[in-house]
Amino acid sequence: MVQGIRTQDGRRLTVEEYGDPDGTPVVLLHDTPGCRFGVVPPDVVTAHPHIRFLGYDRPGYGDSDRLPGRRVADAARDVAELAGALGLGRFSVLGLSGGAPHALACAALLPSRVRRAAVLASPAPPDARELSWFEGMTASQVEEFTLALTDPLAFSEALAARAADIRRDPAQLLVSVRDGLTDADRRILSGPGSGELLRGYREAVRGSSYGWLDDRLALLSNWGFDPAAVTRPVLLWHGAQDTFSPVGHFTWLADRVPRVRPVLQKDAGRFGALEALPAVLDWLCAPPERATP
């Protein structure tokens, strides 16, 4: 079921619910670029029949209104308003790649609402001390981030052109990052769940590339919260072969988030997070005394 809610500042957020309407609520924070669906593949949803999944388009993506200049921390405010509008009590959050820092923001800034947070394939903050942020990162990512930092206007124009390509053929997004894909990633992307993933890319940029632009700029700016201030339990999953967010980012977060369960999958790359989802969801929704990695 798709619906729109209005935030206090008048913006529209588009939300999609699926799964059990009376189940344990899990709010999904999608990738960059991404949208309200495609985070959890349909077969994983079916295998977890007692979860109420709630995905939403971050500002500027899909049918959600843009919020220029947003920070990662602003996701907590939107998720709080979403939860209020839908009558959620406490809930868990799950963030994938570019959505992972936004899930961490919810855990940091909504401690009375968030039960647990799953943070998958997350980058570290750009101002992380004692971390060589670009070390081990694939060339296409370094080039993209460098352009965003040095010439935001040119970066915006480049993303607009890429978004137009994705609207014609969403597989072009994967083509543009092929230098960072591992053999394990290619195997996963050739599987039956890839169609839903590609549909999500197309929906993400259907109207514009602004969500993608604002996500990138937010991830490369001060996040607006300190990961060390997170008080909720966090499952931090990462693929050791990930070259989009290299393993140093995982290590940095694992050393600083207080109640963290670090899981480093040695044979996985960026898209290995999709295969980790069943176990991650089991952890998110288990009672506290039964929670296991």
Disulfide bonds with the S-S distance in Angstrom:
none
